[in-house]
Amino acid sequence: MTYIVNGETLESSAKTLSELLLALEYEGDWLATAVNGELVHRTERARHRLNDRDRIEILSPMKGG
């Protein structure tokens, strides 16, 4: 399927948000994720099914200040 991840087009066989994060090598509970503008809590990522052309935002905290 094709996803838009942080503004970039990506082809992936991932079917859930959790699978996609693993494929992209994102780890940790500190990530913030949204699909099509709706926040997805970390406890829901494994159950959140993705659809073709979903827009996914993955945010991580920055160090420094």
All heavy atoms as a GROMACS GRO file, in nm:
protein
  514
    1MET      N    1   0.083  -0.118   0.000
    1MET     CA    2   0.000   0.000   0.000
    1MET      C    3   0.088   0.125   0.000
    1MET      O    4   0.204   0.118   0.035
    1MET     CB    5  -0.090   0.000   0.123
    1MET     CG    6  -0.208  -0.095   0.111
    1MET     SD    7  -0.334  -0.062   0.234
    1MET     CE    8  -0.286  -0.180   0.357
    2THR      N    9   0.028   0.234  -0.036
    2THR     CA   10   0.098   0.362  -0.038
    2THR      C   11   0.049   0.447   0.078
    2THR      O   12  -0.071   0.460   0.100
    2THR     CB   13   0.071   0.435  -0.170
    2THR    OG1   14   0.114   0.353  -0.278
    2THR    CG2   15   0.144   0.568  -0.174
    3TYR      N   16   0.144   0.501   0.153
    3TYR     CA   17   0.112   0.590   0.265
    3TYR      C   18   0.186   0.721   0.244
    3TYR      O   19   0.289   0.725   0.178
    3TYR     CB   20   0.155   0.529   0.399
    3TYR     CG   21   0.097   0.393   0.425
    3TYR    CD1   22   0.179   0.281   0.433
    3TYR    CD2   23  -0.039   0.375   0.440
    3TYR    CE1   24   0.125   0.156   0.458
    3TYR    CE2   25  -0.093   0.250   0.464
    3TYR     CZ   26  -0.010   0.141   0.472
    3TYR     OH   27  -0.063   0.017   0.495
    4ILE      N   28   0.136   0.827   0.305
    4ILE     CA   29   0.206   0.955   0.309
    4ILE      C   30   0.255   0.970   0.453
    4ILE      O   31   0.176   0.988   0.545
    4ILE     CB   32   0.114   1.073   0.272
    4ILE    CG1   33   0.037   1.046   0.144
    4ILE    CG2   34   0.194   1.203   0.266
    4ILE    CD1   35   0.122   1.023   0.022
    5VAL      N   36   0.386   0.957   0.473
    5VAL     CA   37   0.444   0.961   0.607
    5VAL      C   38   0.527   1.088   0.621
    5VAL      O   39   0.625   1.106   0.548
    5VAL     CB   40   0.532   0.837   0.634
    5VAL    CG1   41   0.593   0.843   0.773
    5VAL    CG2   42   0.450   0.709   0.618
    6ASN      N   43   0.483   1.174   0.712
    6ASN     CA   44   0.551   1.303   0.733
    6ASN      C   45   0.573   1.376   0.600
    6ASN      O   46   0.679   1.433   0.575
    6ASN     CB   47   0.682   1.284   0.807
    6ASN     CG   48   0.662   1.238   0.949
    6ASN    OD1   49   0.552   1.245   1.003
    6ASN    ND2   50   0.767   1.190   1.012
    7GLY      N   51   0.471   1.370   0.513
    7GLY     CA   52   0.476   1.442   0.388
    7GLY      C   53   0.544   1.370   0.273
    7GLY      O   54   0.544   1.418   0.160
    8GLU      N   55   0.601   1.252   0.298
    8GLU     CA   56   0.672   1.176   0.195
    8GLU      C   57   0.592   1.051   0.158
    8GLU      O   58   0.541   0.981   0.245
    8GLU     CB   59   0.810   1.133   0.246
    8GLU     CG   60   0.900   1.248   0.287
    8GLU     CD   61   0.956   1.324   0.168
    8GLU    OE1   62   0.981   1.261   0.064
    8GLU    OE2   63   0.973   1.446   0.181
    9THR      N   64   0.586   1.020   0.030
    9THR     CA   65   0.517   0.898  -0.015
    9THR      C   66   0.602   0.777   0.017
    9THR      O   67   0.724   0.777  -0.004
    9THR     CB   68   0.491   0.905  -0.167
    9THR    OG1   69   0.414   1.022  -0.194
    9THR    CG2   70   0.418   0.782  -0.216
   10LEU      N   71   0.537   0.673   0.069
   10LEU     CA   72   0.607   0.552   0.110
   10LEU      C   73   0.524   0.430   0.072
   10LEU      O   74   0.403   0.427   0.097
   10LEU     CB   75   0.628   0.553   0.262
   10LEU     CG   76   0.684   0.426   0.324
   10LEU    CD1   77   0.832   0.416   0.294
   10LEU    CD2   78   0.661   0.425   0.473
   11GLU      N   79   0.588   0.331   0.012
   11GLU     CA   80   0.525   0.202  -0.017
   11GLU      C   81   0.562   0.107   0.096
   11GLU      O   82   0.678   0.098   0.134
   11GLU     CB   83   0.576   0.146  -0.150
   11GLU     CG   84   0.539   0.227  -0.271
   11GLU     CD   85   0.393   0.214  -0.308
   11GLU    OE1   86   0.333   0.108  -0.282
   11GLU    OE2   87   0.339   0.312  -0.362
   12SER      N   88   0.462   0.038   0.150
   12SER     CA   89   0.488  -0.056   0.259
   12SER      C   90   0.379  -0.162   0.262
   12SER      O   91   0.265  -0.137   0.222
   12SER     CB   92   0.490   0.018   0.394
   12SER     OG   93   0.505  -0.074   0.500
   13SER      N   94   0.415  -0.280   0.311
   13SER     CA   95   0.317  -0.387   0.328
   13SER      C   96   0.256  -0.385   0.468
   13SER      O   97   0.173  -0.471   0.500
   13SER     CB   98   0.383  -0.523   0.301
   13SER     OG   99   0.488  -0.545   0.394
   14ALA      N  100   0.295  -0.290   0.551
   14ALA     CA  101   0.243  -0.279   0.687
   14ALA      C  102   0.092  -0.261   0.683
   14ALA      O  103   0.040  -0.184   0.603
   14ALA     CB  104   0.308  -0.164   0.761
   15LYS      N  105   0.024  -0.333   0.771
   15LYS     CA  106  -0.122  -0.324   0.777
   15LYS      C  107  -0.171  -0.246   0.899
   15LYS      O  108  -0.285  -0.200   0.902
   15LYS     CB  109  -0.181  -0.463   0.777
   15LYS     CG  110  -0.143  -0.541   0.652
   15LYS     CD  111  -0.241  -0.646   0.620
   15LYS     CE  112  -0.208  -0.730   0.500
   15LYS     NZ  113  -0.148  -0.669   0.389
   16THR      N  114  -0.086  -0.231   1.001
   16THR     CA  115  -0.122  -0.155   1.120
   16THR      C  116  -0.018  -0.046   1.143
   16THR      O  117   0.094  -0.052   1.091
   16THR     CB  118  -0.130  -0.243   1.246
   16THR    OG1  119   0.002  -0.290   1.277
   16THR    CG2  120  -0.226  -0.359   1.229
   17LEU      N  121  -0.055   0.050   1.225
   17LEU     CA  122   0.038   0.158   1.256
   17LEU      C  123   0.162   0.103   1.327
   17LEU      O  124   0.274   0.144   1.299
   17LEU     CB  125  -0.032   0.264   1.341
   17LEU     CG  126   0.050   0.387   1.376
   17LEU    CD1  127   0.108   0.455   1.252
   17LEU    CD2  128  -0.035   0.484   1.456
   18SER      N  129   0.142   0.007   1.415
   18SER     CA  130   0.254  -0.054   1.486
   18SER      C  131   0.352  -0.122   1.389
   18SER      O  132   0.473  -0.107   1.401
   18SER     CB  133   0.201  -0.156   1.587
   18SER     OG  134   0.305  -0.213   1.659
   19GLU      N  135   0.300  -0.194   1.290
   19GLU     CA  136   0.385  -0.260   1.190
   19GLU      C  137   0.464  -0.156   1.110
   19GLU      O  138   0.581  -0.176   1.080
   19GLU     CB  139   0.301  -0.344   1.095
   19GLU     CG  140   0.244  -0.469   1.157
   19GLU     CD  141   0.152  -0.544   1.063
   19GLU    OE1  142   0.142  -0.508   0.943
   19GLU    OE2  143   0.088  -0.640   1.108
   20LEU      N  144   0.399  -0.047   1.077
   20LEU     CA  145   0.467   0.058   1.000
   20LEU      C  146   0.580   0.120   1.082
   20LEU      O  147   0.690   0.140   1.031
   20LEU     CB  148   0.368   0.166   0.956
   20LEU     CG  149   0.428   0.277   0.871
   20LEU    CD1  150   0.479   0.223   0.738
   20LEU    CD2  151   0.325   0.387   0.848
   21LEU      N  152   0.555   0.147   1.209
   21LEU     CA  153   0.659   0.205   1.294
   21LEU      C  154   0.779   0.110   1.305
   21LEU      O  155   0.894   0.154   1.301
   21LEU     CB  156   0.603   0.237   1.433
   21LEU     CG  157   0.503   0.352   1.438
   21LEU    CD1  158   0.441   0.361   1.577
   21LEU    CD2  159   0.566   0.484   1.398
   22LEU      N  160   0.753  -0.019   1.317
   22LEU     CA  161   0.862  -0.117   1.322
   22LEU      C  162   0.940  -0.118   1.191
   22LEU      O  163   1.063  -0.121   1.191
   22LEU     CB  164   0.808  -0.256   1.353
   22LEU     CG  165   0.767  -0.282   1.496
   22LEU    CD1  166   0.701  -0.419   1.509
   22LEU    CD2  167   0.889  -0.275   1.588
   23ALA      N  168   0.869  -0.115   1.079
   23ALA     CA  169   0.935  -0.116   0.948
   23ALA      C  170   1.022   0.007   0.928
   23ALA      O  171   1.127  -0.001   0.864
   23ALA     CB  172   0.830  -0.126   0.837
   24LEU      N  173   0.979   0.119   0.984
   24LEU     CA  174   1.056   0.244   0.972
   24LEU      C  175   1.160   0.260   1.083
   24LEU      O  176   1.228   0.362   1.090
   24LEU     CB  177   0.960   0.364   0.974
   24LEU     CG  178   0.864   0.371   0.856
   24LEU    CD1  179   0.764   0.485   0.876
   24LEU    CD2  180   0.941   0.390   0.726
   25GLU      N  181   1.168   0.159   1.170
   25GLU     CA  182   1.264   0.155   1.280
   25GLU      C  183   1.243   0.265   1.382
   25GLU      O  184   1.338   0.319   1.439
   25GLU     CB  185   1.408   0.154   1.228
   25GLU     CG  186   1.436   0.033   1.142
   25GLU     CD  187   1.579   0.027   1.090
   25GLU    OE1  188   1.660   0.117   1.123
   25GLU    OE2  189   1.609  -0.069   1.018
   26TYR      N  190   1.117   0.301   1.404
   26TYR     CA  191   1.082   0.392   1.512
   26TYR      C  192   1.053   0.307   1.634
   26TYR      O  193   0.979   0.210   1.625
   26TYR     CB  194   0.957   0.474   1.479
   26TYR     CG  195   0.981   0.592   1.390
   26TYR    CD1  196   0.959   0.585   1.254
   26TYR    CD2  197   1.026   0.712   1.443
   26TYR    CE1  198   0.979   0.694   1.171
   26TYR    CE2  199   1.046   0.823   1.362
   26TYR     CZ  200   1.023   0.812   1.226
   26TYR     OH  201   1.043   0.922   1.146
   27GLU      N  202   1.110   0.343   1.747
   27GLU     CA  203   1.087   0.270   1.870
   27GLU      C  204   1.057   0.366   1.983
   27GLU      O  205   1.097   0.480   1.980
   27GLU     CB  206   1.211   0.187   1.907
   27GLU     CG  207   1.245   0.081   1.806
   27GLU     CD  208   1.368   0.001   1.848
   27GLU    OE1  209   1.392  -0.011   1.968
   27GLU    OE2  210   1.438  -0.047   1.758
   28GLY      N  211   0.986   0.317   2.083
   28GLY     CA  212   0.965   0.396   2.204
   28GLY      C  213   0.823   0.444   2.220
   28GLY      O  214   0.751   0.468   2.124
   29ASP      N  215   0.785   0.455   2.345
   29ASP     CA  216   0.652   0.503   2.379
   29ASP      C  217   0.643   0.655   2.370
   29ASP      O  218   0.536   0.711   2.379
   29ASP     CB  219   0.615   0.460   2.522
   29ASP     CG  220   0.594   0.311   2.531
   29ASP    OD1  221   0.561   0.249   2.428
   29ASP    OD2  222   0.609   0.257   2.642
   30TRP      N  223   0.755   0.722   2.351
   30TRP     CA  224   0.759   0.867   2.351
   30TRP      C  225   0.718   0.928   2.218
   30TRP      O  226   0.710   1.047   2.204
   30TRP     CB  227   0.898   0.915   2.390
   30TRP     CG  228   1.006   0.832   2.327
   30TRP    CD1  229   1.072   0.728   2.384
   30TRP    CD2  230   1.060   0.844   2.195
   30TRP    NE1  231   1.163   0.674   2.296
   30TRP    CE2  232   1.157   0.743   2.179
   30TRP    CE3  233   1.034   0.929   2.089
   30TRP    CZ2  234   1.228   0.726   2.060
   30TRP    CZ3  235   1.105   0.911   1.971
   30TRP    CH2  236   1.201   0.811   1.959
   31LEU      N  237   0.689   0.844   2.117
   31LEU     CA  238   0.646   0.896   1.988
   31LEU      C  239   0.502   0.945   1.994
   31LEU      O  240   0.419   0.888   2.064
   31LEU     CB  241   0.652   0.786   1.882
   31LEU     CG  242   0.788   0.733   1.843
   31LEU    CD1  243   0.771   0.612   1.753
   31LEU    CD2  244   0.869   0.840   1.773
   32ALA      N  245   0.473   1.047   1.918
   32ALA     CA  246   0.335   1.090   1.898
   32ALA      C  247   0.298   1.053   1.754
   32ALA      O  248   0.376   1.076   1.662
   32ALA     CB  249   0.322   1.240   1.918
   33THR      N  250   0.182   0.992   1.737
   33THR     CA  251   0.141   0.949   1.604
   33THR      C  252  -0.001   0.998   1.573
   33THR      O  253  -0.086   1.004   1.661
   33THR     CB  254   0.145   0.796   1.590
   33THR    OG1  255   0.066   0.738   1.694
   33THR    CG2  256   0.287   0.743   1.600
   34ALA      N  257  -0.022   1.032   1.447
   34ALA     CA  258  -0.155   1.072   1.400
   34ALA      C  259  -0.177   1.011   1.263
   34ALA      O  260  -0.084   1.000   1.182
   34ALA     CB  261  -0.166   1.223   1.393
   35VAL      N  262  -0.301   0.970   1.237
   35VAL     CA  263  -0.339   0.917   1.107
   35VAL      C  264  -0.456   1.001   1.058
   35VAL      O  265  -0.558   1.013   1.127
   35VAL     CB  266  -0.377   0.768   1.115
   35VAL    CG1  267  -0.425   0.718   0.980
   35VAL    CG2  268  -0.259   0.685   1.165
   36ASN      N  269  -0.437   1.062   0.943
   36ASN     CA  270  -0.539   1.149   0.883
   36ASN      C  271  -0.586   1.256   0.981
   36ASN      O  272  -0.704   1.287   0.991
   36ASN     CB  273  -0.656   1.066   0.831
   36ASN     CG  274  -0.612   0.969   0.724
   36ASN    OD1  275  -0.529   1.001   0.640
   36ASN    ND2  276  -0.666   0.849   0.727
   37GLY      N  277  -0.491   1.311   1.057
   37GLY     CA  278  -0.520   1.422   1.148
   37GLY      C  279  -0.575   1.381   1.283
   37GLY      O  280  -0.598   1.467   1.367
   38GLU      N  281  -0.593   1.252   1.306
   38GLU     CA  282  -0.645   1.204   1.434
   38GLU      C  283  -0.533   1.137   1.513
   38GLU      O  284  -0.466   1.047   1.462
   38GLU     CB  285  -0.757   1.102   1.412
   38GLU     CG  286  -0.879   1.159   1.342
   38GLU     CD  287  -0.957   1.254   1.429
   38GLU    OE1  288  -0.966   1.231   1.551
   38GLU    OE2  289  -1.010   1.353   1.374
   39LEU      N  290  -0.512   1.182   1.637
   39LEU     CA  291  -0.409   1.121   1.720
   39LEU      C  292  -0.441   0.975   1.745
   39LEU      O  293  -0.557   0.937   1.764
   39LEU     CB  294  -0.400   1.193   1.855
   39LEU     CG  295  -0.342   1.334   1.851
   39LEU    CD1  296  -0.350   1.397   1.989
   39LEU    CD2  297  -0.198   1.333   1.802
   40VAL      N  298  -0.336   0.892   1.745
   40VAL     CA  299  -0.350   0.750   1.777
   40VAL      C  300  -0.263   0.724   1.899
   40VAL      O  301  -0.141   0.737   1.893
   40VAL     CB  302  -0.306   0.660   1.660
   40VAL    CG1  303  -0.319   0.513   1.697
   40VAL    CG2  304  -0.387   0.692   1.534
   41HIS      N  305  -0.326   0.690   2.010
   41HIS     CA  306  -0.256   0.664   2.134
   41HIS      C  307  -0.169   0.539   2.119
   41HIS      O  308  -0.203   0.447   2.045
   41HIS     CB  309  -0.357   0.644   2.249
   41HIS     CG  310  -0.293   0.647   2.383
   41HIS    ND1  311  -0.241   0.534   2.442
   41HIS    CD2  312  -0.271   0.748   2.470
   41HIS    CE1  313  -0.192   0.566   2.560
   41HIS    NE2  314  -0.209   0.696   2.579
   42ARG      N  315  -0.057   0.536   2.188
   42ARG     CA  316   0.037   0.425   2.175
   42ARG      C  317  -0.027   0.290   2.204
   42ARG      O  318   0.011   0.189   2.146
   42ARG     CB  319   0.158   0.447   2.264
   42ARG     CG  320   0.127   0.441   2.410
   42ARG     CD  321   0.253   0.451   2.495
   42ARG     NE  322   0.212   0.433   2.632
   42ARG     CZ  323   0.236   0.517   2.729
   42ARG    NH1  324   0.305   0.624   2.705
   42ARG    NH2  325   0.193   0.494   2.849
   43THR      N  326  -0.128   0.287   2.292
   43THR     CA  327  -0.192   0.159   2.324
   43THR      C  328  -0.283   0.111   2.211
   43THR      O  329  -0.325  -0.005   2.210
   43THR     CB  330  -0.274   0.169   2.454
   43THR    OG1  331  -0.375   0.270   2.438
   43THR    CG2  332  -0.186   0.203   2.573
   44GLU      N  333  -0.312   0.197   2.114
   44GLU     CA  334  -0.400   0.162   2.003
   44GLU      C  335  -0.325   0.133   1.872
   44GLU      O  336  -0.386   0.092   1.774
   44GLU     CB  337  -0.501   0.275   1.977
   44GLU     CG  338  -0.594   0.301   2.094
   44GLU     CD  339  -0.684   0.181   2.122
   44GLU    OE1  340  -0.737   0.123   2.026
   44GLU    OE2  341  -0.698   0.146   2.241
   45ARG      N  342  -0.195   0.154   1.870
   45ARG     CA  343  -0.119   0.141   1.746
   45ARG      C  344  -0.126   0.002   1.684
   45ARG      O  345  -0.136  -0.012   1.562
   45ARG     CB  346   0.027   0.180   1.769
   45ARG     CG  347   0.044   0.326   1.797
   45ARG     CD  348   0.188   0.358   1.825
   45ARG     NE  349   0.200   0.496   1.871
   45ARG     CZ  350   0.300   0.540   1.943
   45ARG    NH1  351   0.398   0.459   1.978
   45ARG    NH2  352   0.303   0.665   1.981
   46ALA      N  353  -0.121  -0.102   1.765
   46ALA     CA  354  -0.125  -0.238   1.712
   46ALA      C  355  -0.262  -0.272   1.654
   46ALA      O  356  -0.272  -0.357   1.565
   46ALA     CB  357  -0.087  -0.338   1.821
   47ARG      N  358  -0.365  -0.207   1.700
   47ARG     CA  359  -0.501  -0.233   1.651
   47ARG      C  360  -0.544  -0.137   1.541
   47ARG      O  361  -0.645  -0.160   1.475
   47ARG     CB  362  -0.602  -0.222   1.766
   47ARG     CG  363  -0.591  -0.338   1.862
   47ARG     CD  364  -0.691  -0.319   1.971
   47ARG     NE  365  -0.627  -0.230   2.069
   47ARG     CZ  366  -0.662  -0.219   2.194
   47ARG    NH1  367  -0.764  -0.287   2.238
   47ARG    NH2  368  -0.598  -0.141   2.276
   48HIS      N  369  -0.470  -0.028   1.522
   48HIS     CA  370  -0.509   0.073   1.424
   48HIS      C  371  -0.472   0.027   1.283
   48HIS      O  372  -0.356   0.028   1.244
   48HIS     CB  373  -0.444   0.207   1.454
   48HIS     CG  374  -0.502   0.317   1.372
   48HIS    ND1  375  -0.603   0.398   1.418
   48HIS    CD2  376  -0.475   0.357   1.245
   48HIS    CE1  377  -0.636   0.484   1.324
   48HIS    NE2  378  -0.559   0.460   1.217
   49ARG      N  379  -0.572  -0.016   1.207
   49ARG     CA  380  -0.551  -0.063   1.070
   49ARG      C  381  -0.532   0.056   0.977
   49ARG      O  382  -0.602   0.157   0.988
   49ARG     CB  383  -0.671  -0.146   1.022
   49ARG     CG  384  -0.710  -0.255   1.117
   49ARG     CD  385  -0.668  -0.394   1.093
   49ARG     NE  386  -0.661  -0.442   0.959
   49ARG     CZ  387  -0.572  -0.533   0.923
   49ARG    NH1  388  -0.483  -0.577   1.010
   49ARG    NH2  389  -0.569  -0.579   0.802
   50LEU      N  390  -0.437   0.041   0.886
   50LEU     CA  391  -0.408   0.147   0.790
   50LEU      C  392  -0.477   0.119   0.658
   50LEU      O  393  -0.501   0.003   0.622
   50LEU     CB  394  -0.257   0.158   0.768
   50LEU     CG  395  -0.174   0.197   0.891
   50LEU    CD1  396  -0.026   0.188   0.859
   50LEU    CD2  397  -0.211   0.336   0.939
   51ASN      N  398  -0.509   0.224   0.587
   51ASN     CA  399  -0.570   0.216   0.454
   51ASN      C  400  -0.480   0.282   0.353
   51ASN      O  401  -0.401   0.371   0.386
   51ASN     CB  402  -0.707   0.285   0.455
   51ASN     CG  403  -0.803   0.221   0.550
   51ASN    OD1  404  -0.831   0.102   0.539
   51ASN    ND2  405  -0.852   0.296   0.646
   52ASP      N  406  -0.493   0.239   0.229
   52ASP     CA  407  -0.415   0.298   0.122
   52ASP      C  408  -0.434   0.450   0.119
   52ASP      O  409  -0.545   0.499   0.134
   52ASP     CB  410  -0.459   0.237  -0.012
   52ASP     CG  411  -0.360   0.265  -0.123
   52ASP    OD1  412  -0.239   0.255  -0.099
   52ASP    OD2  413  -0.406   0.295  -0.235
   53ARG      N  414  -0.324   0.522   0.103
   53ARG     CA  415  -0.320   0.668   0.095
   53ARG      C  416  -0.344   0.739   0.228
   53ARG      O  417  -0.365   0.860   0.231
   53ARG     CB  418  -0.415   0.723  -0.012
   53ARG     CG  419  -0.396   0.666  -0.151
   53ARG     CD  420  -0.261   0.687  -0.211
   53ARG     NE  421  -0.234   0.828  -0.239
   53ARG     CZ  422  -0.116   0.873  -0.279
   53ARG    NH1  423  -0.016   0.791  -0.295
   53ARG    NH2  424  -0.097   1.000  -0.300
   54ASP      N  425  -0.340   0.667   0.341
   54ASP     CA  426  -0.350   0.733   0.472
   54ASP      C  427  -0.234   0.830   0.488
   54ASP      O  428  -0.122   0.807   0.440
   54ASP     CB  429  -0.343   0.631   0.586
   54ASP     CG  430  -0.479   0.573   0.623
   54ASP    OD1  431  -0.582   0.624   0.574
   54ASP    OD2  432  -0.480   0.477   0.701
   55ARG      N  433  -0.262   0.941   0.557
   55ARG     CA  434  -0.160   1.041   0.589
   55ARG      C  435  -0.118   1.020   0.734
   55ARG      O  436  -0.200   1.035   0.825
   55ARG     CB  437  -0.214   1.182   0.568
   55ARG     CG  438  -0.254   1.208   0.423
   55ARG     CD  439  -0.296   1.351   0.401
   55ARG     NE  440  -0.182   1.442   0.410
   55ARG     CZ  441  -0.094   1.464   0.312
   55ARG    NH1  442  -0.107   1.400   0.198
   55ARG    NH2  443   0.004   1.549   0.328
   56ILE      N  444   0.008   0.985   0.754
   56ILE     CA  445   0.059   0.950   0.886
   56ILE      C  446   0.164   1.051   0.927
   56ILE      O  447   0.256   1.082   0.849
   56ILE     CB  448   0.119   0.808   0.883
   56ILE    CG1  449   0.008   0.709   0.844
   56ILE    CG2  450   0.182   0.771   1.017
   56ILE    CD1  451   0.055   0.594   0.763
   57GLU      N  452   0.149   1.100   1.047
   57GLU     CA  453   0.249   1.192   1.105
   57GLU      C  454   0.313   1.122   1.224
   57GLU      O  455   0.242   1.068   1.311
   57GLU     CB  456   0.184   1.322   1.150
   57GLU     CG  457   0.122   1.403   1.038
   57GLU     CD  458   0.223   1.455   0.937
   57GLU    OE1  459   0.337   1.487   0.977
   57GLU    OE2  460   0.187   1.463   0.819
   58ILE      N  461   0.444   1.123   1.227
   58ILE     CA  462   0.520   1.064   1.338
   58ILE      C  463   0.609   1.174   1.393
   58ILE      O  464   0.692   1.231   1.322
   58ILE     CB  465   0.608   0.946   1.290
   58ILE    CG1  466   0.521   0.842   1.219
   58ILE    CG2  467   0.682   0.885   1.408
   58ILE    CD1  468   0.600   0.738   1.143
   59LEU      N  469   0.590   1.204   1.520
   59LEU     CA  470   0.666   1.310   1.585
   59LEU      C  471   0.744   1.254   1.702
   59LEU      O  472   0.696   1.169   1.776
   59LEU     CB  473   0.571   1.419   1.636
   59LEU     CG  474   0.478   1.480   1.532
   59LEU    CD1  475   0.376   1.567   1.599
   59LEU    CD2  476   0.558   1.560   1.432
   60SER      N  477   0.865   1.303   1.718
   60SER     CA  478   0.946   1.263   1.833
   60SER      C  479   1.001   1.388   1.898
   60SER      O  480   1.022   1.490   1.833
   60SER     CB  481   1.060   1.170   1.790
   60SER     OG  482   1.146   1.235   1.700
   61PRO      N  483   1.022   1.382   2.031
   61PRO     CA  484   1.074   1.501   2.099
   61PRO      C  485   1.217   1.533   2.055
   61PRO      O  486   1.292   1.444   2.016
   61PRO     CB  487   1.071   1.461   2.247
   61PRO     CG  488   1.066   1.313   2.248
   61PRO     CD  489   1.004   1.270   2.119
   62MET      N  490   1.249   1.662   2.058
   62MET     CA  491   1.382   1.706   2.022
   62MET      C  492   1.462   1.736   2.149
   62MET      O  493   1.407   1.783   2.246
   62MET     CB  494   1.375   1.831   1.936
   62MET     CG  495   1.310   1.809   1.802
   62MET     SD  496   1.296   1.962   1.707
   62MET     CE  497   1.467   2.011   1.694
   63LYS      N  498   1.590   1.709   2.141
   63LYS     CA  499   1.680   1.745   2.252
   63LYS      C  500   1.725   1.888   2.235
   63LYS      O  501   1.729   1.941   2.125
   63LYS     CB  502   1.800   1.652   2.255
   63LYS     CG  503   1.764   1.512   2.293
   63LYS     CD  504   1.889   1.429   2.302
   63LYS     CE  505   1.855   1.287   2.343
   63LYS     NZ  506   1.974   1.206   2.357
   64GLY      N  507   1.761   1.949   2.343
   64GLY     CA  508   1.812   2.086   2.335
   64GLY      C  509   1.707   2.186   2.374
   64GLY      O  510   1.602   2.153   2.426
   65GLY      N  511   1.732   2.309   2.343
   65GLY     CA  512   1.631   2.407   2.380
   65GLY      C  513   1.661   2.544   2.341
   65GLY      O  514   1.722   2.605   2.277
   0.00000   0.00000   0.00000
